[in-house]
Amino acid sequence: MCMRKFLLSGILFFQFFSAGAQWVKCPLPAGVYPFSLAIHTDTIYLGTISNGLYRSVNGGTSWTEINTGIVNKQIWTIYCTGNQIFAAAANGNVYRSSNGGDSWVAANNGISSTTIIKSFAAFDGKLFAASTNKGIYISGDNGNTWAQHNSGITGLVASTLLVAENDLFAGVLQLVYKYDKAGQTWISKSNGIPNNTVTCLTGLKDNSQNLKLFACSGNSKDVERSDNKGESWVMANNGLPNVGVVSLTAVGTSVFAGNDYGVYQTTDFGNNWTDVSTGFQLASQAGFITPSSTDLYVLQGAALWKRSLSALGITGLNNHLREQKLTFFPNPAEDFISVEMSEPVVKTEIYSLSGSLAGQYTTGNHKIEIKSLQTGLYFVKVYGATTISTGRFVKK
Protein backbone atom coordinates (compact mmCIF):
# COMPACT_ATOMS: atom_id res chain seq x y z
CA MET A 1 0.00 0.00 0.00
CA CYS A 2 2.81 2.39 0.92
CA MET A 3 4.64 1.52 -2.30
CA ARG A 4 1.46 2.25 -4.33
CA LYS A 5 1.13 5.66 -2.68
CA PHE A 6 4.78 6.36 -3.37
CA LEU A 7 4.45 5.42 -7.03
CA LEU A 8 1.26 7.48 -7.39
CA SER A 9 2.91 10.49 -5.78
CA GLY A 10 5.89 10.09 -8.08
CA ILE A 11 3.66 9.96 -11.15
CA LEU A 12 1.74 13.05 -10.06
CA PHE A 13 5.00 14.90 -9.36
CA PHE A 14 6.38 13.90 -12.75
CA GLN A 15 3.19 15.07 -14.49
CA PHE A 16 3.28 18.37 -12.63
CA PHE A 17 6.97 18.91 -13.35
CA SER A 18 6.53 17.96 -17.01
CA ALA A 19 3.61 20.38 -17.38
CA GLY A 20 5.77 23.23 -16.14
CA ALA A 21 8.76 22.15 -18.21
CA GLN A 22 6.95 22.31 -21.54
CA TRP A 23 4.10 24.18 -23.18
CA VAL A 24 0.62 23.20 -22.05
CA LYS A 25 -2.53 23.91 -24.08
CA CYS A 26 -5.19 25.98 -22.30
CA PRO A 27 -8.80 24.83 -22.76
CA LEU A 28 -10.83 27.29 -24.84
CA PRO A 29 -14.59 27.62 -25.40
CA ALA A 30 -15.90 25.42 -28.22
CA GLY A 31 -15.64 26.95 -31.68
CA VAL A 32 -13.33 29.78 -30.58
CA TYR A 33 -10.29 30.59 -32.77
CA PRO A 34 -7.81 32.76 -30.80
CA PHE A 35 -6.59 35.82 -32.68
CA SER A 36 -5.08 38.28 -30.14
CA LEU A 37 -3.96 38.31 -26.53
CA ALA A 38 -3.22 40.65 -23.61
CA ILE A 39 -2.58 40.05 -19.90
CA HIS A 40 -3.11 42.70 -17.23
CA THR A 41 -2.49 41.98 -13.52
CA ASP A 42 -2.78 38.26 -14.33
CA THR A 43 -6.19 38.62 -15.99
CA ILE A 44 -6.06 37.17 -19.52
CA TYR A 45 -7.96 38.90 -22.33
CA LEU A 46 -8.36 36.81 -25.47
CA GLY A 47 -9.52 38.19 -28.82
CA THR A 48 -10.96 35.83 -31.39
CA ILE A 49 -11.35 35.79 -35.15
CA SER A 50 -15.16 35.92 -35.08
CA ASN A 51 -16.42 35.46 -31.49
CA GLY A 52 -15.26 38.70 -29.91
CA LEU A 53 -13.57 38.79 -26.51
CA TYR A 54 -13.12 36.39 -23.60
CA ARG A 55 -11.61 36.84 -20.12
CA SER A 56 -9.93 34.38 -17.77
CA VAL A 57 -8.97 35.08 -14.15
CA ASN A 58 -7.55 31.60 -13.43
CA GLY A 59 -4.67 31.22 -15.84
CA GLY A 60 -6.73 30.14 -18.85
CA THR A 61 -8.57 27.29 -17.14
CA SER A 62 -12.04 28.79 -17.70
CA TRP A 63 -13.37 31.73 -19.68
CA THR A 64 -16.13 34.36 -19.58
CA GLU A 65 -17.45 35.96 -22.77
CA ILE A 66 -17.23 39.78 -22.49
CA ASN A 67 -18.88 41.19 -25.61
CA THR A 68 -21.40 43.69 -24.23
CA GLY A 69 -21.10 46.65 -26.62
CA ILE A 70 -18.85 44.82 -29.11
CA VAL A 71 -20.31 44.92 -32.64
CA ASN A 72 -17.43 43.79 -34.86
CA LYS A 73 -16.11 40.61 -33.24
CA GLN A 74 -12.89 40.10 -35.22
CA ILE A 75 -10.41 41.32 -32.59
CA TRP A 76 -6.93 42.13 -33.91
CA THR A 77 -5.24 43.53 -30.83
CA ILE A 78 -5.90 44.26 -27.15
CA TYR A 79 -4.15 46.88 -25.02
CA CYS A 80 -4.39 47.60 -21.29
CA THR A 81 -3.31 50.87 -19.67
CA GLY A 82 -4.26 51.89 -16.15
CA ASN A 83 -7.88 50.84 -15.69
CA GLN A 84 -8.61 51.09 -19.41
CA ILE A 85 -8.73 48.28 -21.98
CA PHE A 86 -8.74 48.95 -25.72
CA ALA A 87 -9.68 46.33 -28.31
CA ALA A 88 -9.20 46.91 -32.03
CA ALA A 89 -11.45 45.10 -34.48
CA ALA A 90 -11.74 44.96 -38.26
CA ASN A 91 -12.91 47.96 -40.34
CA GLY A 92 -11.29 50.56 -38.11
CA ASN A 93 -13.34 49.68 -35.04
CA VAL A 94 -11.89 50.39 -31.60
CA TYR A 95 -13.67 49.62 -28.33
CA ARG A 96 -12.84 50.81 -24.80
CA SER A 97 -13.71 49.32 -21.42
CA SER A 98 -13.31 50.94 -18.01
CA ASN A 99 -14.62 47.99 -15.98
CA GLY A 100 -12.36 45.09 -16.83
CA GLY A 101 -14.21 44.19 -20.02
CA ASP A 102 -17.71 43.87 -18.51
CA SER A 103 -18.93 46.42 -21.06
CA TRP A 104 -17.47 48.32 -24.02
CA VAL A 105 -18.05 51.58 -25.85
CA ALA A 106 -16.94 52.61 -29.33
CA ALA A 107 -13.76 54.71 -29.32
CA ASN A 108 -12.85 55.08 -32.99
CA ASN A 109 -14.08 58.53 -34.05
CA GLY A 110 -11.60 59.71 -36.69
CA ILE A 111 -10.18 56.28 -37.55
CA SER A 112 -10.72 55.20 -41.15
CA SER A 113 -13.04 52.25 -41.73
CA THR A 114 -10.53 50.96 -44.31
CA THR A 115 -7.76 50.35 -41.78
CA ILE A 116 -7.02 48.07 -38.83
CA ILE A 117 -5.23 49.13 -35.65
CA LYS A 118 -2.31 46.77 -34.96
CA SER A 119 -0.80 48.31 -31.82
CA PHE A 120 -1.50 50.90 -29.08
CA ALA A 121 0.73 52.85 -26.72
CA ALA A 122 0.08 55.35 -23.92
CA PHE A 123 2.74 58.06 -23.98
CA ASP A 124 3.07 61.62 -22.69
CA GLY A 125 -0.57 61.72 -21.56
CA LYS A 126 -1.86 60.66 -24.99
CA LEU A 127 -2.78 57.47 -26.82
CA PHE A 128 -1.04 56.39 -30.02
CA ALA A 129 -2.22 53.71 -32.44
CA ALA A 130 -0.38 52.06 -35.34
CA SER A 131 -2.57 51.23 -38.36
CA THR A 132 -2.24 48.99 -41.40
CA ASN A 133 -2.49 51.74 -44.05
CA LYS A 134 -2.95 55.13 -42.35
CA GLY A 135 0.25 55.36 -40.34
CA ILE A 136 0.02 56.53 -36.72
CA TYR A 137 -3.08 57.92 -35.04
CA ILE A 138 -3.07 60.04 -31.87
CA SER A 139 -5.77 60.75 -29.28
CA GLY A 140 -5.63 63.36 -26.55
CA ASP A 141 -9.00 62.46 -24.99
CA ASN A 142 -8.64 58.80 -24.02
CA GLY A 143 -9.65 57.49 -27.43
CA ASN A 144 -12.84 59.47 -27.91
CA THR A 145 -11.41 61.13 -31.03
CA TRP A 146 -8.38 60.30 -33.18
CA ALA A 147 -6.31 62.07 -35.82
CA GLN A 148 -3.49 60.91 -38.08
CA HIS A 149 -0.10 61.95 -36.73
CA ASN A 150 2.48 61.13 -39.40
CA SER A 151 4.81 64.12 -39.60
CA GLY A 152 8.26 62.78 -40.52
CA ILE A 153 7.06 59.30 -41.47
CA THR A 154 7.62 57.83 -44.93
CA GLY A 155 4.89 55.31 -45.79
CA LEU A 156 1.72 54.51 -43.89
CA VAL A 157 2.02 50.79 -43.12
CA ALA A 158 2.60 50.81 -39.36
CA SER A 159 2.85 47.65 -37.28
CA THR A 160 4.16 48.23 -33.78
CA LEU A 161 4.65 50.77 -31.00
CA LEU A 162 6.93 50.61 -27.96
CA VAL A 163 7.32 52.86 -24.93
CA ALA A 164 10.80 52.43 -23.48
CA GLU A 165 11.83 54.62 -20.55
CA ASN A 166 10.88 58.14 -21.66
CA ASP A 167 10.73 57.46 -25.40
CA LEU A 168 8.17 56.21 -27.90
CA PHE A 169 9.23 54.12 -30.89
CA ALA A 170 7.25 52.95 -33.94
CA GLY A 171 7.87 50.42 -36.67
CA VAL A 172 6.64 51.67 -40.06
CA LEU A 173 7.50 49.69 -43.20
CA GLN A 174 11.29 49.09 -43.14
CA LEU A 175 12.11 51.80 -40.60
CA VAL A 176 12.09 52.44 -36.87
CA TYR A 177 11.02 55.92 -35.77
CA LYS A 178 11.40 57.76 -32.48
CA TYR A 179 8.84 60.37 -31.46
CA ASP A 180 10.02 63.92 -30.82
CA LYS A 181 7.64 65.32 -28.19
CA ALA A 182 8.82 68.91 -28.56
CA GLY A 183 8.43 68.99 -32.33
CA GLN A 184 5.53 66.52 -32.39
CA THR A 185 7.17 64.69 -35.25
CA TRP A 186 8.78 61.34 -35.97
CA ILE A 187 12.54 60.92 -36.53
CA SER A 188 14.02 57.89 -38.27
CA LYS A 189 16.30 55.81 -36.03
CA SER A 190 17.07 53.06 -38.54
CA ASN A 191 20.84 52.96 -38.99
CA GLY A 192 21.59 49.24 -39.36
CA ILE A 193 17.97 48.13 -39.90
CA PRO A 194 17.86 45.98 -43.10
CA ASN A 195 15.36 46.58 -45.88
CA ASN A 196 12.68 44.33 -44.36
CA THR A 197 9.34 45.20 -42.81
CA VAL A 198 9.61 45.98 -39.08
CA THR A 199 6.84 43.99 -37.40
CA CYS A 200 7.61 44.18 -33.68
CA LEU A 201 9.67 46.04 -31.09
CA THR A 202 10.57 45.29 -27.50
CA GLY A 203 13.03 46.51 -24.91
CA LEU A 204 14.63 45.55 -21.61
CA LYS A 205 17.45 46.54 -19.31
CA ASP A 206 20.59 44.57 -18.64
CA ASN A 207 21.97 44.00 -15.14
CA SER A 208 23.65 47.41 -15.29
CA GLN A 209 20.28 49.02 -16.10
CA ASN A 210 21.31 49.89 -19.66
CA LEU A 211 18.38 49.90 -22.08
CA LYS A 212 18.52 47.51 -25.03
CA LEU A 213 16.00 47.70 -27.86
CA PHE A 214 15.07 44.88 -30.24
CA ALA A 215 13.36 45.01 -33.63
CA CYS A 216 12.30 42.14 -35.86
CA SER A 217 11.22 41.54 -39.45
CA GLY A 218 8.13 39.58 -40.43
CA ASN A 219 9.59 38.52 -43.80
CA SER A 220 13.03 37.34 -42.64
CA LYS A 221 14.78 35.92 -39.59
CA ASP A 222 16.31 39.34 -38.93
CA VAL A 223 16.35 40.54 -35.33
CA GLU A 224 18.32 43.69 -34.57
CA ARG A 225 19.49 45.16 -31.27
CA SER A 226 20.25 48.75 -30.32
CA ASP A 227 22.34 49.60 -27.27
CA ASN A 228 22.02 53.38 -27.73
CA LYS A 229 18.26 54.05 -27.84
CA GLY A 230 17.93 53.50 -31.57
CA GLU A 231 20.88 55.52 -32.83
CA SER A 232 22.33 52.38 -34.42
CA TRP A 233 21.39 48.71 -34.71
CA VAL A 234 23.34 45.46 -35.01
CA MET A 235 22.15 42.03 -36.12
CA ALA A 236 21.21 39.71 -33.25
CA ASN A 237 19.74 36.57 -34.84
CA ASN A 238 22.30 33.79 -34.37
CA GLY A 239 20.42 30.50 -33.97
CA LEU A 240 17.10 31.62 -35.45
CA PRO A 241 15.70 29.61 -38.39
CA ASN A 242 15.33 31.30 -41.75
CA VAL A 243 11.68 32.32 -41.36
CA GLY A 244 10.00 35.61 -40.47
CA VAL A 245 9.71 36.72 -36.85
CA VAL A 246 6.22 37.87 -35.93
CA SER A 247 6.48 38.45 -32.18
CA LEU A 248 9.07 39.77 -29.72
CA THR A 249 8.63 39.98 -25.95
CA ALA A 250 11.11 40.86 -23.20
CA VAL A 251 10.65 39.14 -19.84
CA GLY A 252 13.22 39.71 -17.12
CA THR A 253 16.55 39.67 -18.94
CA SER A 254 15.32 37.25 -21.63
CA VAL A 255 13.82 38.04 -25.02
CA PHE A 256 11.41 35.64 -26.72
CA ALA A 257 10.81 35.52 -30.48
CA GLY A 258 7.87 33.87 -32.18
CA ASN A 259 8.08 32.54 -35.74
CA ASP A 260 6.64 29.80 -37.97
CA TYR A 261 8.58 27.14 -36.06
CA GLY A 262 7.53 28.17 -32.55
CA VAL A 263 9.21 30.16 -29.77
CA TYR A 264 12.92 30.96 -29.35
CA GLN A 265 14.66 32.48 -26.32
CA THR A 266 17.84 34.50 -25.88
CA THR A 267 19.45 35.09 -22.50
CA ASP A 268 22.45 36.99 -23.88
CA PHE A 269 20.66 39.86 -25.60
CA GLY A 270 20.37 38.28 -29.02
CA ASN A 271 23.86 36.88 -29.43
CA ASN A 272 22.42 33.36 -29.37
CA TRP A 273 18.87 32.00 -29.61
CA THR A 274 17.56 28.62 -28.39
CA ASP A 275 14.42 26.77 -29.47
CA VAL A 276 12.08 26.48 -26.45
CA SER A 277 9.07 25.07 -28.34
CA THR A 278 8.93 21.67 -26.57
CA GLY A 279 5.29 20.62 -26.28
CA PHE A 280 3.84 22.29 -29.36
CA GLN A 281 1.93 19.82 -31.52
CA LEU A 282 2.95 21.24 -34.88
CA ALA A 283 5.05 23.93 -36.49
CA SER A 284 2.91 27.04 -36.73
CA GLN A 285 3.26 30.80 -36.36
CA ALA A 286 3.72 31.83 -32.72
CA GLY A 287 2.35 35.30 -31.98
CA PHE A 288 1.36 37.52 -29.07
CA ILE A 289 3.94 36.11 -26.65
CA THR A 290 2.76 37.58 -23.34
CA PRO A 291 3.85 37.02 -19.70
CA SER A 292 1.80 36.84 -16.53
CA SER A 293 3.52 36.93 -13.15
CA THR A 294 4.12 33.16 -13.29
CA ASP A 295 3.76 31.94 -16.88
CA LEU A 296 4.48 32.80 -20.49
CA TYR A 297 1.56 32.57 -22.93
CA VAL A 298 1.54 32.36 -26.73
CA LEU A 299 -0.97 31.92 -29.54
CA GLN A 300 0.21 29.07 -31.77
CA GLY A 301 -1.52 26.51 -33.95
CA ALA A 302 -5.02 27.94 -33.37
CA ALA A 303 -4.53 27.42 -29.63
CA LEU A 304 -3.44 29.24 -26.47
CA TRP A 305 -0.40 27.72 -24.76
CA LYS A 306 1.42 28.49 -21.53
CA ARG A 307 4.70 27.52 -19.90
CA SER A 308 6.01 28.43 -16.47
CA LEU A 309 8.56 31.24 -16.32
CA SER A 310 10.64 29.24 -13.85
CA ALA A 311 11.00 26.42 -16.41
CA LEU A 312 12.39 29.03 -18.79
CA GLY A 313 14.97 30.15 -16.23
CA ILE A 314 13.10 33.30 -15.18
CA THR A 315 12.75 33.61 -11.42
CA GLY A 316 12.29 37.35 -11.05
CA LEU A 317 11.08 40.01 -13.44
CA ASN A 318 13.62 42.77 -14.00
CA ASN A 319 11.92 44.70 -16.77
CA HIS A 320 11.51 48.47 -16.99
CA LEU A 321 7.95 47.89 -18.25
CA ARG A 322 6.79 45.69 -15.38
CA GLU A 323 3.94 46.74 -13.09
CA GLN A 324 3.72 46.33 -9.33
CA LYS A 325 1.21 47.31 -6.62
CA LEU A 326 1.51 50.59 -4.76
CA THR A 327 0.56 51.53 -1.21
CA PHE A 328 -1.23 54.85 -0.66
CA PHE A 329 -1.76 56.44 2.74
CA PRO A 330 -3.98 57.64 4.11
CA ASN A 331 -6.60 55.78 2.10
CA PRO A 332 -9.30 57.10 1.99
CA ALA A 333 -7.66 60.54 1.79
CA GLU A 334 -8.94 64.11 1.81
CA ASP A 335 -6.17 66.61 1.06
CA PHE A 336 -3.00 64.62 0.28
CA ILE A 337 -1.90 61.08 -0.48
CA SER A 338 1.58 59.69 0.03
CA VAL A 339 3.02 56.98 -2.22
CA GLU A 340 5.00 54.11 -0.70
CA MET A 341 7.58 53.26 -3.36
CA SER A 342 11.19 52.12 -3.27
CA GLU A 343 12.53 54.23 -6.14
CA PRO A 344 12.34 57.85 -7.34
CA VAL A 345 9.07 58.92 -8.94
CA VAL A 346 9.37 60.39 -12.45
CA LYS A 347 5.71 61.10 -13.12
CA THR A 348 2.32 60.37 -11.53
CA GLU A 349 -1.02 60.22 -13.34
CA ILE A 350 -4.43 60.10 -11.62
CA TYR A 351 -7.47 58.82 -13.52
CA SER A 352 -11.15 59.02 -12.65
CA LEU A 353 -13.36 55.95 -12.56
CA SER A 354 -14.52 56.81 -16.11
CA GLY A 355 -10.93 56.70 -17.31
CA SER A 356 -10.36 60.43 -17.87
CA LEU A 357 -7.07 62.00 -16.73
CA ALA A 358 -7.75 63.90 -13.50
CA GLY A 359 -4.22 65.02 -12.73
CA GLN A 360 -0.62 64.69 -13.87
CA TYR A 361 2.43 65.45 -11.73
CA THR A 362 6.08 65.49 -12.79
CA THR A 363 7.51 66.22 -9.35
CA GLY A 364 9.61 63.56 -7.65
CA ASN A 365 7.80 64.21 -4.37
CA HIS A 366 5.88 61.19 -3.12
CA LYS A 367 3.24 63.44 -1.50
CA ILE A 368 0.45 64.47 -3.90
CA GLU A 369 -2.17 67.15 -3.28
CA ILE A 370 -5.72 65.98 -4.11
CA LYS A 371 -7.81 68.81 -2.60
CA SER A 372 -9.36 69.74 -5.96
CA LEU A 373 -10.54 66.22 -6.77
CA GLN A 374 -14.18 65.31 -6.33
CA THR A 375 -15.20 62.57 -3.92
CA GLY A 376 -14.85 59.08 -5.38
CA LEU A 377 -12.56 56.25 -6.45
CA TYR A 378 -9.42 57.09 -8.46
CA PHE A 379 -6.78 55.04 -10.26
CA VAL A 380 -3.12 56.03 -10.15
CA LYS A 381 -0.24 55.25 -12.48
CA VAL A 382 3.24 56.03 -11.14
CA TYR A 383 6.30 56.05 -13.41
CA GLY A 384 9.47 55.18 -11.54
CA ALA A 385 13.05 55.06 -12.70
CA THR A 386 12.73 51.41 -13.76
CA THR A 387 9.07 50.46 -13.21
CA ILE A 388 5.51 51.50 -13.97
CA SER A 389 3.27 50.92 -10.96
CA THR A 390 -0.51 51.13 -10.55
CA GLY A 391 -2.91 51.46 -7.64
CA ARG A 392 -6.13 53.08 -6.46
CA PHE A 393 -7.35 55.30 -3.65
CA VAL A 394 -10.60 56.85 -2.40
CA LYS A 395 -10.97 60.64 -2.17
CA LYS A 396 -13.18 61.65 0.77
Helices and strands as residue ranges (DSSP letters): H 2-21, E 24-25, E 34-40, E 43-48, E 53-56, E 64-65, E 75-81, E 84-89, E 94-97, E 105-106, E 117-123, E 126-131, E 136-139, E 147-148, E 158-164, E 167-172, E 175-180, E 185-188, E 198-205, E 211-217, E 223-226, E 234-235, E 245-251, E 254-259, E 262-266, E 274-275, E 286-291, E 295-300, E 303-308, G 310-312, E 327-329, E 336-340, E 345-352, E 357-361, E 367-369, E 376-384, E 388-395
